[in-house]
Amino acid sequence: MQSALPTLIEPRRFGDARGWFTEVYNEATFVERGITCRFVQDNHSLSVPIHTLRGLHFQREPHGQDKLVRCIRGRIYDVAVDIRKGSPTYGQYVGAELTAENGHQLFVPVGFAHGFLTLEPDCEVTYKVSSLYAPDCDGGVRWDSCGIDWPMPAGTTPELSAKDVVLPTLADFDSPFPYDGRPLAPLA
């Protein structure tokens, strides 16, 4: 069973004349919020053009990945799409703006497709994952097939990888993820 639904994490920052300090991950604090996975790998991406879209990605079991995502330079719109078969909220999403300035993080559990859109040039994103990358379990759905209201000008086509261009639509996707009895809820 997954440890939590998508959750927005807002770490406290302690500032003074030198700048600020924040704790971005503390196992005990996360467990209190129901996030009990163990992170085993950290990833870091740079997206140079504005409106670069990475996603919507997931890993199937036995290498399903919980993710803890944060933007350390720039601004992104980060989303989690419910792809759990039988879920009453299947295909629905939650999203949040993550910025270097606000320090917010999005926890994306197994059973949710993850993606983000850069809102300015030169964005850097880091994320922790709970399972190592396994190419044979890698998957995704098309960015434009889930009804996501991506914050970009009308008529804009995002920068996409060759892999993301050919992902199946949500309508053509046969989900391997079971529903655990908890529908998607607004971010908290």
Secondary structure, DSSP 8 states (H G I E B T S, - for coil): --S-S-EEE---EEEETTEEEE----HHHHHHTT------EEEEEEE-STTBEEEEEEE-TTS---EEEEEEESEEEEEEEE-EET-TTTT-EEEEEEETTT--EEEE-TTEEEEEEESSSSEEEEEEESS---GGGEEE--TTSS----SS-TT---B--HHHHT---GGG----EE--S-------
